[in-house]
Amino acid sequence: MGKAGKIWFFSALTLFIVFIWASIQTFRPVRNVQPEDVMKIEGVVTDLKEGSGLDIVITLQNDDHYYYINRGLQHSLSLEKLQETILQKKVTLYGIKRWTIFTRDKNMGHISKLMIDKNVLYNEINNDTHEKTTK
């Protein structure tokens, strides 16, 4: 193999490794969430609806991100009660902080903790100061 072949091979190998790393980083599941894995997001809830897979989808005022509680309707949450509690009110969300090819600002949209005022409505964070929500 000549010099050009070696350069091409190592360039292709490097691109392949970067592609595999980005794919794994993007599609690995969210498990065992720790306090350092989340980012605090505050805003006023303008819409709340059921998403696919029993997710609860939350829309915040002046925020383009897609926020959801994964399988939220399987937990002790109901859409009707949440609409009464948080719709048109300021909430604090703790979303997963992870860089992917789709979330370059590290905001994945997966909500691990939902609070209004000082009340925790949902929490899946391990080793957190608040108790975890049970199914």
Backbone bond lengths (Angstrom), bond angles and torsions (degrees), N, CA, C in turn:
res aa  C-N    CA-C-N  psi(-1)  N-CA   C-N-CA  omega(-1)  CA-C   N-CA-C  phi
1 M - - - 1.458 - - 1.524 107.45 -
2 G 1.329 115.68 131.65 1.452 120.89 -179.13 1.518 112.30 -81.16
3 K 1.315 114.84 -179.56 1.463 120.89 -177.82 1.528 111.48 -63.10
4 A 1.320 117.25 -41.27 1.473 120.69 179.26 1.526 110.75 -64.86
5 G 1.317 116.97 -38.57 1.467 121.41 177.94 1.517 111.95 -63.99
6 K 1.334 116.34 -41.42 1.471 120.42 178.45 1.523 111.06 -65.34
7 I 1.318 117.30 -42.34 1.467 120.88 178.62 1.516 110.06 -62.74
8 W 1.324 116.80 -44.37 1.461 120.81 178.58 1.530 111.02 -62.45
9 F 1.328 117.22 -45.07 1.462 121.73 -179.18 1.530 111.34 -61.14
10 F 1.326 118.34 -48.40 1.463 120.93 -178.14 1.531 111.41 -69.89
11 S 1.311 117.99 -31.83 1.471 120.56 175.20 1.529 110.02 -66.69
12 A 1.331 116.67 -45.30 1.464 120.77 178.61 1.524 110.86 -64.28
13 L 1.323 117.51 -40.55 1.465 121.87 178.40 1.533 110.95 -62.88
14 T 1.317 116.91 -43.34 1.466 121.27 178.71 1.524 110.94 -62.91
15 L 1.325 116.69 -45.99 1.473 119.70 178.16 1.523 111.77 -62.76
16 F 1.321 117.02 -38.74 1.467 121.12 177.95 1.532 110.82 -63.20
17 I 1.319 117.92 -44.41 1.466 121.56 179.38 1.526 110.69 -63.83
18 V 1.323 117.80 -42.61 1.464 121.34 177.50 1.524 110.35 -62.91
19 F 1.327 118.06 -41.80 1.464 122.03 178.51 1.527 111.31 -62.45
20 I 1.318 117.39 -44.94 1.468 121.63 179.37 1.523 109.89 -63.55
21 W 1.322 117.79 -44.84 1.466 121.25 179.37 1.534 110.63 -60.45
22 A 1.336 118.17 -46.53 1.468 121.95 179.75 1.528 111.19 -63.65
23 S 1.316 117.39 -37.96 1.466 120.78 178.27 1.521 111.54 -65.68
24 I 1.313 117.00 -45.51 1.469 120.52 178.47 1.516 110.35 -63.28
25 Q 1.321 117.73 -44.42 1.464 122.19 179.66 1.532 111.03 -61.74
26 T 1.307 117.59 -37.81 1.452 122.22 -176.86 1.518 112.64 -75.22
27 F 1.302 117.91 -42.17 1.460 120.47 -170.32 1.524 115.09 -104.35
28 R 1.341 118.90 5.84 1.466 118.37 177.40 1.521 109.37 -72.36
29 P 1.329 116.98 143.04 1.463 119.97 -175.61 1.525 112.41 -72.51
30 V 1.328 114.68 159.16 1.455 121.50 177.96 1.528 107.05 -90.08
31 R 1.319 116.46 111.55 1.461 122.50 179.93 1.517 109.44 -139.90
32 N 1.322 115.76 154.17 1.462 121.90 173.23 1.533 111.58 50.36
33 V 1.328 116.45 57.52 1.463 122.66 -176.56 1.526 109.75 -70.24
34 Q 1.308 116.27 129.73 1.462 123.40 178.10 1.532 109.27 -110.60
35 P 1.336 118.88 159.68 1.472 120.74 -178.87 1.527 114.33 -55.44
36 E 1.324 117.97 -32.10 1.470 119.75 -179.48 1.528 112.72 -77.86
37 D 1.336 117.96 -6.77 1.460 122.27 -179.85 1.526 113.52 -89.40
38 V 1.328 118.41 -1.47 1.459 120.70 -173.67 1.523 111.77 -119.00
39 M 1.339 114.18 159.32 1.462 121.69 175.19 1.527 108.40 -124.37
40 K 1.314 115.90 144.18 1.463 122.25 -178.46 1.518 109.89 -84.87
41 I 1.346 115.23 130.65 1.463 121.86 -179.34 1.516 107.28 -131.43
42 E 1.315 117.10 127.23 1.465 120.86 179.18 1.515 109.43 -118.49
43 G 1.327 115.84 145.80 1.449 119.95 178.33 1.511 111.78 177.07
44 V 1.335 115.21 172.56 1.459 122.54 179.34 1.527 108.07 -95.81
45 V 1.333 115.98 129.32 1.464 121.84 -178.92 1.521 109.00 -76.66
46 T 1.339 116.22 120.69 1.467 120.47 178.99 1.527 112.34 -104.38
47 D 1.327 117.44 -20.33 1.457 120.22 179.24 1.510 109.28 -152.53
48 L 1.315 114.82 147.19 1.455 122.09 -178.70 1.519 107.06 -146.10
49 K 1.341 116.86 122.94 1.467 118.73 -177.42 1.518 110.46 -151.38
50 E 1.327 114.47 169.29 1.453 120.58 177.13 1.519 109.26 -84.18
51 G 1.324 115.38 133.72 1.457 120.86 176.58 1.517 109.94 -105.19
52 S 1.299 116.32 -173.36 1.464 120.05 179.06 1.525 110.07 -69.96
53 G 1.318 116.46 150.85 1.456 120.90 177.28 1.514 114.39 68.40
54 L 1.340 117.28 30.66 1.466 123.54 179.96 1.522 113.00 63.35
55 D 1.340 117.35 24.60 1.462 121.54 176.04 1.522 110.00 -77.14
56 I 1.319 115.56 156.38 1.460 121.85 171.55 1.519 106.46 -110.01
57 V 1.316 117.14 120.51 1.459 122.71 -176.96 1.527 109.04 -100.34
58 I 1.321 115.74 129.84 1.467 122.40 -177.17 1.520 108.66 -119.20
59 T 1.332 116.34 130.24 1.455 121.89 175.89 1.526 108.26 -112.45
60 L 1.338 115.92 129.48 1.455 121.29 178.48 1.524 110.39 -104.28
61 Q 1.311 115.19 147.45 1.458 121.97 179.22 1.532 110.15 -62.03
62 N 1.321 116.64 134.14 1.471 124.11 178.09 1.536 113.32 57.25
63 D 1.325 116.73 34.62 1.462 121.65 179.27 1.526 108.00 -136.57
64 D 1.322 116.66 124.25 1.464 121.54 -176.62 1.524 113.81 -86.97
65 H 1.317 118.39 -4.52 1.467 120.62 -177.60 1.523 111.14 -73.79
66 Y 1.322 114.45 155.51 1.461 123.59 177.21 1.528 106.84 -100.13
67 Y 1.333 117.58 110.55 1.460 121.91 -179.29 1.518 109.70 -106.28
68 Y 1.327 116.41 140.30 1.458 119.94 179.85 1.526 110.26 -151.40
69 I 1.318 114.94 150.01 1.464 122.17 170.34 1.521 105.37 -101.79
70 N 1.319 115.44 112.28 1.456 120.74 -175.78 1.526 110.66 -63.22
71 R 1.331 115.53 122.70 1.465 122.97 -178.89 1.529 111.59 52.24
72 G 1.318 115.60 38.25 1.462 121.55 -177.54 1.509 114.22 -60.63
73 L 1.328 117.15 -31.20 1.462 120.01 -179.41 1.527 112.02 -75.65
74 Q 1.322 118.25 -10.68 1.463 121.00 174.35 1.521 111.09 -85.86
75 H 1.326 116.47 -14.83 1.455 120.92 177.29 1.528 108.02 -88.12
76 S 1.282 117.00 -167.62 1.464 120.41 -177.57 1.531 111.54 -81.60
77 L 1.327 117.64 30.28 1.458 122.34 -179.00 1.527 110.28 -107.50
78 S 1.328 115.87 141.17 1.461 120.00 172.31 1.516 107.80 -125.11
79 L 1.302 115.50 143.52 1.454 121.31 -176.90 1.522 111.19 -62.35
80 E 1.321 117.13 -42.06 1.463 121.16 -178.45 1.532 111.40 -63.48
81 K 1.335 116.51 -45.14 1.467 119.95 -179.66 1.532 111.01 -66.91
82 L 1.330 117.01 -39.58 1.460 120.05 177.54 1.526 111.34 -64.05
83 Q 1.340 117.01 -38.86 1.465 119.70 178.61 1.529 110.36 -61.97
84 E 1.320 117.76 -40.95 1.464 121.51 177.37 1.525 111.25 -66.03
85 T 1.333 116.24 -36.44 1.462 121.23 -172.50 1.523 114.11 -83.13
86 I 1.343 117.87 -42.98 1.473 118.77 -170.11 1.519 115.59 -118.21
87 L 1.324 119.56 -11.43 1.463 120.55 -177.10 1.530 110.17 -64.37
88 Q 1.324 116.48 129.80 1.462 125.69 -178.60 1.529 112.53 65.48
89 K 1.331 116.84 24.61 1.463 121.76 177.87 1.525 109.68 -125.75
90 K 1.342 115.18 157.30 1.461 120.56 179.67 1.529 109.30 -78.94
91 V 1.334 115.43 128.92 1.460 122.11 179.48 1.526 109.92 -125.35
92 T 1.315 114.57 164.58 1.458 121.45 172.62 1.522 107.42 -118.32
93 L 1.322 115.31 121.98 1.455 122.13 177.89 1.528 108.27 -108.86
94 Y 1.299 115.55 145.37 1.458 120.94 173.05 1.519 106.47 -117.78
95 G 1.315 114.93 103.32 1.458 121.16 -176.75 1.515 112.03 -99.79
96 I 1.321 115.25 155.81 1.464 120.86 179.01 1.525 109.47 -64.87
97 K 1.317 115.00 131.94 1.470 122.33 179.59 1.532 107.19 -105.31
98 R 1.344 115.14 103.85 1.470 120.01 -179.71 1.519 109.35 -154.03
99 W 1.333 116.52 131.36 1.455 121.01 176.69 1.522 108.64 -76.63
100 T 1.333 115.67 133.05 1.455 121.90 170.63 1.522 107.21 -139.87
101 I 1.322 116.75 174.55 1.466 118.97 178.17 1.525 110.82 -68.47
102 F 1.336 117.77 -19.50 1.461 121.56 179.08 1.520 112.77 -95.83
103 T 1.335 117.87 -19.35 1.467 121.99 -176.51 1.522 109.96 -127.79
104 R 1.277 116.16 73.33 1.468 119.85 -176.44 1.519 113.11 -69.86
105 D 1.355 117.01 -18.56 1.466 119.63 175.88 1.532 111.50 -88.65
106 K 1.332 117.50 8.71 1.464 126.95 177.18 1.524 113.59 69.49
107 N 1.319 119.55 10.74 1.460 122.43 179.15 1.525 108.31 -98.86
108 M 1.339 116.57 100.61 1.467 121.38 -176.32 1.520 113.40 -76.44
109 G 1.319 117.61 -24.53 1.456 120.19 -178.71 1.517 113.80 91.91
110 H 1.328 117.89 -15.96 1.460 122.35 177.53 1.526 108.38 -73.52
111 I 1.330 116.95 116.79 1.461 121.73 -176.54 1.525 109.57 -89.25
112 S 1.334 115.39 125.07 1.456 121.18 178.63 1.522 112.29 -102.80
113 K 1.317 116.54 -15.99 1.462 119.95 179.98 1.519 108.39 -153.20
114 L 1.336 116.29 136.67 1.464 122.83 179.51 1.512 108.27 -127.70
115 M 1.342 116.14 124.72 1.459 121.33 -179.45 1.522 110.05 -131.55
116 I 1.324 115.92 146.03 1.453 122.39 168.82 1.519 105.89 -128.83
117 D 1.319 115.78 127.54 1.467 122.33 -170.43 1.526 107.54 55.52
118 K 1.306 118.15 -119.52 1.473 121.43 178.54 1.534 111.58 -108.45
119 N 1.330 117.01 8.08 1.457 122.06 -177.10 1.530 110.76 -93.83
120 V 1.325 116.05 129.15 1.458 122.16 177.59 1.522 108.10 -91.54
121 L 1.336 116.90 118.34 1.459 121.80 178.89 1.520 112.00 -93.46
122 Y 1.332 116.35 -28.14 1.460 121.29 -179.36 1.520 108.06 -153.90
123 N 1.344 116.32 138.13 1.453 120.32 178.83 1.531 109.61 -153.51
124 E 1.335 116.70 124.29 1.463 121.46 174.94 1.524 111.92 -120.66
125 I 1.336 116.89 14.51 1.460 121.53 -176.56 1.528 109.52 -84.73
126 N 1.330 115.89 127.56 1.459 121.16 175.76 1.525 109.39 -77.73
127 N 1.320 116.97 149.12 1.476 123.12 177.58 1.521 112.18 58.13
128 D 1.323 116.95 33.39 1.460 122.23 179.60 1.526 109.18 -93.73
129 T 1.328 115.79 162.99 1.456 119.71 178.80 1.528 111.64 -71.04
130 H 1.318 117.57 -22.86 1.459 122.13 177.60 1.528 110.36 -102.14
131 E 1.301 115.56 153.41 1.454 122.04 179.60 1.529 111.32 -67.40
132 K 1.339 115.83 144.93 1.456 121.25 177.71 1.529 109.99 -72.18
133 T 1.331 115.63 148.49 1.460 121.89 174.78 1.516 107.99 -78.40
134 T 1.319 116.28 136.60 1.457 120.10 178.25 1.528 109.39 -103.22
135 K 1.314 115.24 160.51 1.470 120.37 -179.61 1.498 110.56 -75.08
